[in-house]
């Protein structure tokens, strides 16, 4: 056997899992795509986020909380191992509201979830004036915000870089420019690539993002995932303007203001559009009017990897035991959980987290 | 929103010639250009500068008034001072003009976005006092400003042209440090036949060299290990010449080692590009009429492959013939008939290119800079960092962009793109085509969020 685990997908999810397995002394080979692959790891918004997640599935809220809680320590270890600092700030984040009605409706839902979580859901509602004290640049159209103390944001590209460096440092084998065409299990796993190469492995983790939609069914998974486009803007580097992140805008560690994101069902089209960019710019200016003068320097579209209910999928194949599907659209938030907690589930130890609600049984056979 | 048969991006020789011809053929035509006056870089401000500084800048420059006049007298909508920052399907062109966002629609796009100077990342190239020779020449065209005692570094015809113009202006360069070596001249001689067919270019070149010699400008050819030195600003250029280390004190350095197609807009539209080894650059894949593999997108001038101003003018007209046929304003027969003299003229003008490309190749040390040399000025990323990212799996420039921010700055990767591709190709043992190039997206040029948001209101009004 060449490698204990083959991980198909070298993005944040695949590398986080690889990192965790390497820490347990497993041998790991990661198969990564090429420069032009759809890479959510390169285009995401960078939030380490808890609020609004799992409104209908408290276990998802909990899983996000678990990850957020151990994120700082995970980032520190990566930083120490590689000399690549992974900037992270966890001093809370906002859900900004432009109307009292939406604010009240959201608070009502948060209260329900809070009860289901046994009270562990630390948030506070800020009216416009209280918010203004925290965020001097907030605009008059913002009536208030929900400040959730478990929220934060990171530099997702530095996370990707540190993971890529540390996986190699720990002896992980990363094969770049690979497109997997088939996975078979005659005797262990045989993974065939488009370039004619074959990789043998004891177990396989499919963490190929949108690529799992094609490969998954070959391995006995339903893998009902679809792309959803998010357009994102980033401004020139600016002096401190935004204190805490929100889903509308955040100031990144390098100084630029990142503005997001559209939710568009347009298939595998990751282009940006003028209406998309203009809409985002208008919303960001409504929240922070000073942004009107800021120069936009870059924009991009990236494709979210969504399951029908938006929750992650963790599933071992019933057809090919030893093959696992790991997919989610919150790879940054869940990076720490995937690195620290998921390996126990893959290895089937007694410490395995309970991921029952995230298996594919919840999707009806169509 | 105004709609045109064809929108032309850029009012240099290709764009101006194409626009006037398109209008003559009955096509409704818009030409958008960043400058207030037509001319592009080669004929920058020619209408204003020709009467004042025509003697210094030369006849090849003042000749541009022929094209600006034809454009003025045509029915073309010349949208001046327009910074185009997005071109989308169908085609919707978004631009900013006088601080306001605006849009036009066009059935066809002709990109005449010209050339960029090839970046020349050598040690010290980011010091204040260093600029591209082209930027130095723009100052002369636009404002009549010439740097005193500047040192010219690099290679190619433009370097001689600028030196000759500086001589005529009475402020000759302090020295010319040239990177072409004897072997280049030898290789170029294989293309002597073309050089002879392109004799007017050769004659002009020899005349410029004679002017430079008469002014006693020292020339150091075959220079290597060139470095710009200084503490916070340019103080000297050091280099190796004939085995000896030399130092020339100066406050201004003009760098130049050729021009490359400005492909940003074409790439943003998804036009395929391929590596051209003779020009050491990516060029768009076009048919003989300048039609790209994206339906409705055409490219003419230096953006289609470097040929110079005259070639640009001819390809501009040639491409419009195809566009007019496409728009059913010209029969195929008429198109071919009108194309014949243009093709003959093109062949004459292009004859000299193989000789020039071989005689003045890019400075090899600037194509593979030393580890400590900055390659991305916007984000201050060094060549060594790029090589390091290749070691942790980056096969292409979009991955190094994510890892190290090269190409993320306001220049949108214009100044580091080719260097990063070259570094990765070398580090991974792949060709430039396999390595690829940055994914270019809007905004092609920076635009403010306020300008963007204002367009949101217009879009909404239109749908209400």
Interface residues (C-beta under 8 A of the other chain):
Chain A: X10 X32 X34 X35 X36 X39 X41 X42 X157 X160 X161 X164 X165 X168 X174 X176 X177 X233 X235 X236 X254 X259 X271 X272 X273 X274 X275 X277 X278 X279 X281 X282 X284 X285 X291 X292 X293 X294 X295 X296 X297 X298 X299 X300 X301
Chain B: X86 X88 X92 X94 X103 X392 X393 X394 X395 X396 X397 X398 X399 X402 X403 X404 X405 X408 X409 X410 X412 X435 X436 X439 X441 X442 X443 X446 X447 X448 X449 X450 X452 X453 X455 X456 X457 X459
